[in-house]
Amino acid sequence: MSGEKINVRSRPAKKRVNKKPNQIVLDGNWAQERNRTKTSLAKKKHTTKRIQRKKRQRIKSMFLEIGISLVIVSLCLSLLSLFTFSFTKVKGYSMIPTLNNDEWVFVNKLAKPKRFKLIVYKDSKSKETSVRRVIGFPNETIYYKEDQLYVNDQEIYERFIDSEVQRAKNAKSLFTEDWRPKITMIPTGKYLILGDNRPYASDSRDYGYIDEKEIVGIVEMRILPIHQIKQF
């Protein structure tokens, strides 16, 4: 080969294209906006969690306060009930038609017995409570003759059994059988009580007078069933 020089032309190097200043500014603004958005979302999320946490705490606090209030009210009612009132369930059929089996009554423990008032008493032996009507007081003489009540030999009208007495009279029978207690005068501190269902009731005619200490209170109202609420 001859000694000719062969010029080998190398490829021209690619020119680096720099971003335009405006594009750099736009890219920077977009990055900043994205960071701000992320920060804002993070703050909102944190705020939402804090609000939810506070809300849960308020709800827990509210339920706790309600629970404490209910306990306090229950204790207060229990104390009041111990000294001032109670609720008693009627058992048996001795007080028909005035009160029926399984009905509930409100009992006033502060009231004093009066003639013909309904009372709740607690038997000192059986510890069972019952409802009866007060007929006789201490130092009185009580007896029945021909469906008529006599107190200290004076006739006393019993309006609460008037219709039953009339039906018995029409049937030529007695609603309250002639009865005179063995101890003619009621002793001090004792009471004579009878059931309104005279032919079938178990009362002072069977087990004698009751002691004043056995009286729980006066029946003021029938509260259940609701559709038969009645004040006495």
Long-range contacts (C-beta under 8 A, 24 or more apart in sequence): 83-109, 84-108, 84-109, 84-110, 85-109, 85-110, 85-217, 86-120, 86-216, 86-217, 87-223, 88-120, 88-129, 88-131, 88-216, 88-219, 90-131, 91-128, 91-129, 91-130, 92-130, 92-202, 93-197, 93-200, 94-130, 94-131, 94-132, 94-195, 94-196, 94-197, 94-200, 94-201, 94-202, 94-203, 95-131, 95-132, 95-133, 95-195, 95-196, 95-197, 95-201, 96-196, 96-197, 97-164, 97-196, 97-197, 98-133, 98-160, 98-196, 99-131, 99-196, 99-222, 103-222, 103-224, 103-225, 103-228, 104-222, 104-223, 104-224, 105-131, 105-219, 105-220, 105-221, 105-222, 105-223, 106-219, 106-220, 106-221, 106-222, 106-223, 107-216, 107-217, 107-218, 107-219, 107-220, 108-217, 108-218, 108-219, 108-220, 109-216, 109-217, 110-217, 111-217, 111-218, 111-220, 112-218, 113-137, 113-191, 113-215, 113-218, 114-218, 115-156, 116-158, 116-160, 117-218, 117-219, 117-232, 118-218, 118-219, 118-232, 119-193, 119-215, 119-216, 119-217, 119-218, 119-219, 120-215, 120-216, 120-217, 120-218, 120-219, 121-193, 121-210, 121-214, 121-215, 121-216, 122-214, 122-216, 123-214, 124-211, 124-213, 124-214, 129-216, 131-219, 132-193, 132-194, 132-195, 132-201, 132-203, 133-160, 133-193, 133-194, 133-195, 133-196, 134-191, 134-192, 134-193, 135-192, 135-193, 135-194, 135-204, 136-186, 136-191, 136-192, 136-204, 136-209, 137-186, 137-191, 137-192, 138-186, 138-187, 138-188, 138-189, 138-190, 138-191, 138-212, 139-185, 139-186, 139-188, 140-185, 140-186, 140-192, 141-184, 141-185, 141-186, 142-181, 142-186, 142-192, 143-178, 143-179, 143-180, 143-181, 143-184, 144-176, 144-177, 144-178, 144-179, 144-180, 145-178, 146-174, 146-178, 147-174, 147-175, 147-176, 149-176, 160-196, 161-196, 161-198, 164-198, 175-199, 179-205, 181-205, 181-208, 183-209, 189-213, 191-215
